[in-house]
Amino acid sequence: MSGTSADGIDAVVAEIEELPTGLAPRILAHRTFPHRPDLRQVLLKLGEVGPDGTNDRVELLTRAHFALGWALGQAVVDVAKAANISLDSIDLVGSHGQTVRHLPQGEPIAGFSGRSTLQIGEASCIVETCHIPVISDLRVADVAAGGLGAPLVPFADRLLFSRPGRDIALQNFGGIGNVTYVPDPTSDRKLMAFDTGPGNMIMDALVTRLSKGAEGFDANGSRAQRGRVDQSLLSGLLQDPFLSLPPPRTLGREQYGQEFVDRFWNDCDSRGLSGDDRVATATRFTAVATAQSYRRFVFPLGTPEQVVVSGGGALNPVLMADLSTELAPVPVVDSAAHGIPVLAKEALAFAVLAHESVRGRPSNCPEATGASRPVVLGKLTV
C-alpha cells in the first residue's frame, strides 16, 4: 500500500492458513520502498485542493494512476526477490493504492449521492508486471453501501488482536491517525474504529518545508526533541471542529493538507517560532488530539489493556512519549511487541482483506464505517 503520507510503498508477503478456528496469517517478509521524489510530488499535489476548492488536473491524475500501478507491481517483484520467494508461489496481490480524493459527504450530483472516494494505482499494470491476480479498489464497495469507506483495517485488527478477556486499542500513525478498539469477544461491547486526527502529515510537511525538500520526516523525532511547544497555539489547534465529531468519522488531506499547513506556518511566523518549535508543537498536537479522541469516544466503552501503535509514527520517540504521557496509565507499545513490524501492519491488513474478497466474504465493518450492510470489498483483475 501507499498511505496518506505518500512517502513509499509498504509491501508484505503473507502466508494465510485457514484453520477451524479462523484465519492464521503469518508475515514471511516485508519491505518499504520509498517513492521516487518526482512521483511523491505528483501524488501529494493530486491530494491538494486549489484556492477555488477544486482540482482539475485530470491528465496528471491519469498518468499518475498508471505510474503508481507500475510502481506497485515492481514492489511485488522486489519484495518477493528480497525474501527469495518465487512469484509463481504467490497466489494473490491485495493493493490499496493511493487515495487522492475522499468525499464521504460529497455534494449530490445529478440527483445522485455525492458520496465518493478515489484510489489510484492501476491494477492491470500490477498484473502485467508480476502476472498475479490482483484485488484492488477496496474502499468503494463500502462507500457505495453508505459507509465512509474508512477505516478498513478493523477487520484485520479484530482477526489479529481479539482475545477473550482482553480489550485492546490499535493506533496507526500514517499520514492520518486511526484507532480500532477491539473489545473482549466474550463481552457485549462492540468494535469501534475511526480516524483520530492527524498522524504524520503535518509534521512531515513542516520538515519538508524547513529542509527545502532534503528531509521528508522528523527522523527519530530530533527536531521535536529540540523544539519548544507553544501552548497557546496548541490550545487553538485543539479547537478544530473535526476533533469533536463523533464516530463514524474519516478524514484525508482535505483537512490537514497544504492549506492547513500554510495557516499553521503563518501563525508560527506571527509568534516568532523557530523551525524546531513548529515541529514540536505539531507533534504534541498529534498526540494530544489522539488522546482526546480516546477519552471522548474509546474509554467510555472500556479501558484497553494496551494501546498498540503501528505506522511510521511509531518510530518517532517524541510522539510515542507524548502519547504515553497523555494516555497514562494505559500502556503504549508498538506493534513489534506483538510480532508485527510497525511498517507492515497496514499492508498485512490489506493482504487479509484481499484474501477474504477473493473468497467472496464481506470484510468491511459497518459498525466502524456506517455502511448499511457487510459487503465484499475490492475488484479482481487477472
C-alpha positions in Angstrom: 0.0 0.0 0.0 0.9 3.6 -0.3 -0.5 5.6 2.6 -1.7 9.2 3.1 1.9 10.4 3.6 2.7 9.1 0.1 6.3 8.5 1.2 6.6 5.0 -0.2 5.1 1.6 -0.7 4.8 -0.9 2.2 4.7 -4.5 0.9 4.4 -7.8 2.7 4.4 -11.4 1.7 2.0 -13.3 3.9 1.0 -16.9 4.2 -2.6 -17.2 5.3 -3.8 -20.6 6.7 -7.4 -21.4 7.2 -8.0 -23.2 10.5 -11.2 -24.4 12.0 -10.9 -21.5 14.5 -10.3 -18.9 11.8 -7.5 -17.4 9.7 -3.9 -17.6 10.8 -1.8 -15.1 8.8 2.0 -15.1 9.1 4.4 -12.5 7.6 7.2 -14.1 5.6 8.7 -10.8 4.5 8.1 -7.1 4.5 9.9 -4.1 2.9 9.2 -0.4 2.5 10.1 1.1 -0.9 10.4 4.9 -0.9 8.6 6.6 -3.8 10.7 8.4 -6.4 10.7 12.1 -5.3 9.0 13.1 -8.6 6.2 10.6 -8.1 5.7 11.6 -4.5 5.4 15.2 -5.5 2.7 14.3 -8.0 0.8 12.2 -5.5 0.9 14.9 -2.9 -0.1 17.5 -5.5 -3.0 15.4 -6.5 -4.2 15.3 -2.9 -4.3 19.1 -2.5 -7.2 21.4 -3.2 -6.7 24.7 -5.1 -7.8 28.1 -3.9 -11.2 27.7 -5.6 -11.8 24.4 -3.9 -11.3 22.3 -7.0 -8.6 20.1 -8.6 -8.8 19.7 -12.4 -5.5 18.0 -13.0 -7.2 15.2 -15.0 -4.3 14.5 -17.3 -1.9 14.4 -14.4 -4.2 12.1 -12.5 -4.5 9.7 -15.4 -0.7 9.4 -15.9 -0.2 9.1 -12.1 -2.8 6.3 -12.0 -0.7 4.2 -14.3 2.7 5.3 -13.0 1.7 4.2 -9.5 0.4 0.9 -10.9 3.7 0.1 -12.4 5.5 1.1 -9.1 3.1 -1.1 -7.1 3.8 -4.0 -9.5 7.5 -3.6 -9.2 7.1 -3.6 -5.4 5.6 -7.0 -5.6 8.5 -8.3 -7.7 11.1 -6.7 -5.4 9.6 -7.8 -2.0 9.4 -11.4 -3.4 13.0 -11.2 -4.6 14.2 -9.8 -1.2 12.6 -12.7 0.5 13.9 -15.2 -2.0 10.3 -16.2 -2.8 9.2 -17.2 -6.3 6.5 -15.0 -7.8 4.9 -18.3 -9.0 4.3 -19.2 -5.4 2.2 -16.1 -4.7 -1.5 -16.6 -5.3 -2.9 -13.1 -4.9 -1.9 -9.4 -4.6 -4.0 -7.1 -2.4 -3.5 -3.4 -3.4 -4.9 -0.4 -1.5 -3.4 2.1 -4.0 -3.2 5.8 -3.2 -6.2 7.8 -2.0 -6.3 11.1 -4.0 -9.7 12.2 -3.0 -12.1 11.1 -0.3 -15.6 12.6 -0.2 -17.8 10.5 2.1 -20.1 13.5 2.5 -19.8 14.9 -1.0 -22.5 17.2 -2.5 -25.0 15.3 -4.7 -24.5 15.3 -8.5 -27.4 15.0 -10.9 -29.7 13.7 -8.2 -27.3 11.0 -7.1 -25.4 10.9 -3.8 -22.1 12.7 -4.0 -20.6 10.3 -1.5 -17.4 9.1 -3.3 -13.8 8.1 -3.0 -10.9 7.7 -5.5 -7.9 5.5 -5.2 -5.3 5.3 -8.0 -2.7 2.7 -8.9 -3.9 0.7 -12.0 -4.3 -3.0 -11.1 -3.7 -4.0 -14.7 -0.2 -2.6 -14.5 0.4 -4.8 -11.4 -0.8 -7.9 -13.2 1.3 -7.1 -16.3 4.4 -6.7 -14.1 4.1 -9.8 -11.9 1.4 -11.9 -13.6 -0.5 -12.5 -10.4 -4.3 -11.7 -9.9 -4.9 -8.5 -8.0 -7.7 -7.4 -5.7 -7.8 -3.6 -5.7 -10.1 -0.6 -5.2 -11.2 -1.9 -1.8 -12.9 1.2 -0.4 -15.6 1.8 -3.0 -18.0 -1.0 -2.1 -18.3 0.2 1.5 -18.9 3.8 0.2 -21.5 2.6 -2.2 -23.2 0.8 0.7 -23.5 4.1 2.5 -20.3 3.9 4.5 -17.4 6.2 4.9 -15.0 3.7 3.2 -12.7 4.1 6.1 -11.2 2.8 8.2 -10.9 -0.6 6.5 -8.3 -2.2 8.8 -10.6 -3.1 11.7 -11.5 -6.5 10.2 -7.8 -7.5 10.2 -7.3 -5.8 13.6 -10.0 -7.9 15.2 -8.6 -11.0 13.5 -5.1 -10.4 14.7 -5.7 -9.0 18.2 -9.0 -10.2 19.6 -8.5 -12.3 22.7 -11.0 -13.5 25.3 -10.7 -11.4 28.5 -8.9 -8.5 26.8 -9.8 -5.1 25.5 -7.1 -3.6 23.2 -6.8 -0.5 21.1 -4.8 -0.4 17.8 -3.5 3.0 16.8 -2.0 3.6 13.4 0.1 6.8 12.7 0.4 7.1 8.9 -0.4 10.5 7.4 -3.7 10.2 9.2 -4.2 8.7 12.7 -6.8 6.0 13.2 -7.8 3.7 16.0 -9.5 0.4 16.3 -10.9 -0.5 19.7 -11.2 -4.3 19.9 -13.2 -5.4 22.9 -13.2 -8.7 24.7 -15.1 -11.0 22.3 -16.9 -12.6 25.2 -18.4 -9.3 26.2 -21.3 -7.4 24.7 -19.2 -4.4 23.8 -18.9 -3.6 20.1 -15.8 -2.9 18.0 -15.3 0.8 17.3 -12.9 2.4 14.7 -12.4 5.9 13.4 -9.9 8.5 12.3 -8.4 10.2 15.4 -7.0 13.2 13.6 -3.6 14.0 12.0 -0.9 11.4 12.1 2.5 12.3 10.5 1.0 14.5 7.8 1.5 17.9 9.4 5.0 17.1 10.9 6.2 15.7 7.5 5.0 18.8 5.6 6.8 21.1 8.1 10.1 19.2 7.9 9.9 19.1 4.1 9.5 22.9 4.1 12.1 23.6 6.7 14.7 21.4 4.9 13.7 22.7 1.4 12.9 19.1 0.5 16.0 17.5 1.7 14.1 15.7 4.5 10.7 14.2 4.4 10.0 13.5 8.1 11.3 14.2 11.5 13.8 11.3 11.8 14.0 10.0 15.4 11.9 13.0 16.5 15.1 15.0 16.7 13.5 18.3 15.6 10.6 17.9 18.0 13.1 17.0 20.8 15.0 20.2 20.3 11.9 22.4 20.0 9.5 24.0 22.5 5.8 23.6 22.3 3.8 26.8 22.0 0.9 26.0 24.4 -1.3 28.9 23.2 -1.1 27.8 19.6 -1.7 24.2 20.7 -4.8 25.2 22.5 -6.1 26.8 19.4 -5.4 23.8 17.2 -7.3 21.6 19.6 -10.5 23.6 18.9 -10.6 22.1 15.4 -14.3 21.1 14.9 -13.3 17.8 13.4 -11.9 16.6 16.7 -15.3 16.9 18.3 -17.2 14.9 15.7 -18.5 11.6 17.0 -17.7 8.4 15.1 -18.1 7.1 12.5 -15.7 9.7 11.0 -12.9 9.8 8.5 -10.6 12.5 7.0 -7.8 13.0 4.5 -5.5 15.6 3.1 -8.5 17.9 2.6 -8.5 18.6 6.4 -4.8 18.6 7.3 -3.1 19.2 4.0 -1.3 22.1 2.4 -4.0 24.7 3.3 -3.9 23.8 6.9 -0.1 23.7 7.0 0.1 27.2 5.4 -2.2 28.6 8.1 -0.2 26.9 10.8 3.1 28.2 9.3 1.7 31.8 9.2 0.6 31.5 12.8 4.1 30.3 13.8 5.6 33.3 11.9 3.5 35.7 13.8 4.6 34.2 17.1 8.3 34.1 16.1 8.6 30.3 16.5 11.7 28.5 15.3 11.6 25.6 12.9 12.0 23.1 15.7 9.3 24.8 17.8 6.9 24.4 14.9 7.6 20.6 14.6 7.4 20.2 18.4 4.1 21.9 18.5 2.7 19.8 15.6 4.0 16.6 17.2 2.3 17.5 20.5 -0.9 18.4 18.6 -1.0 15.0 17.0 -0.5 13.2 20.4 -3.0 15.3 22.3 -5.7 15.2 19.6 -5.3 11.4 19.5 -5.6 11.1 23.3 -8.5 13.5 23.3 -10.3 11.2 20.9 -9.7 8.2 23.2 -11.1 10.0 26.2 -14.2 11.1 24.4 -15.1 8.0 22.4 -13.0 5.0 23.3 -12.6 5.0 27.1 -16.4 5.3 27.7 -16.7 1.8 26.0 -13.9 0.3 28.1 -10.3 0.9 29.1 -8.0 -1.1 26.8 -5.3 -3.3 28.3 -2.8 -1.7 25.9 -2.6 0.8 23.1 -0.6 -0.8 20.2 0.9 1.7 17.8 1.9 1.0 14.2 2.8 3.1 11.1 5.7 5.5 10.7 4.7 7.5 13.8 5.6 4.5 16.0 9.2 5.2 15.0 9.1 8.8 16.4 10.1 8.6 20.1 8.8 12.0 20.9 5.3 11.3 19.5 5.3 7.9 21.3 6.4 9.5 24.6 3.8 12.3 24.3 1.1 9.8 23.6 2.2 7.6 26.5 2.0 10.6 28.8 -1.4 11.6 27.6 -2.9 8.1 27.9 -1.3 7.1 31.2 -1.8 4.8 33.0 -2.8 2.7 29.9 0.5 1.3 28.5 1.5 2.3 25.0 3.7 -0.1 22.9 4.4 -0.6 19.3 3.1 -3.4 17.2 6.5 -5.1 17.0 5.9 -6.0 20.7 3.2 -8.3 19.3 5.3 -9.7 16.5 4.1 -7.4 13.7 6.7 -4.8 12.4 5.3 -1.3 12.6 5.6 -0.6 8.9 4.0 -3.9 7.9 0.7 -4.0 9.8 -1.5 -2.0 7.4 -0.1 -3.8 4.3 -0.8 -7.1 6.1 -4.3 -5.9 6.7 -4.9 -5.3 3.0 -3.5 -8.8 2.3 -6.1 -10.2 4.7 -8.9 -8.1 3.0 -7.8 -9.4 -0.4 -7.9 -13.0 0.9 -11.5 -12.5 2.1 -12.5 -10.7 -1.1 -11.4 -13.5 -3.5 -13.4 -15.9 -1.4 -16.5 -13.8 -1.7 -16.6 -13.0 2.0 -17.5 -9.5 3.4 -14.7 -7.8 5.2 -15.9 -4.2 5.9 -17.0 -3.4 9.5 -20.3 -1.5 9.2 -20.1 -0.6 12.9 -16.9 1.4 12.1 -17.8 2.8 8.6 -21.5 3.3 9.0 -22.2 1.2 5.9 -25.8 -0.2 5.6 -24.5 -3.8 5.4 -21.5 -6.0 5.2 -20.0 -6.1 1.7 -17.4 -7.9 -0.2 -14.6 -5.4 -0.9 -12.5 -4.8 -4.0 -12.3 -5.7 -7.6 -10.5 -8.7 -9.2 -8.1 -8.1 -12.1 -6.5 -11.1 -13.8 
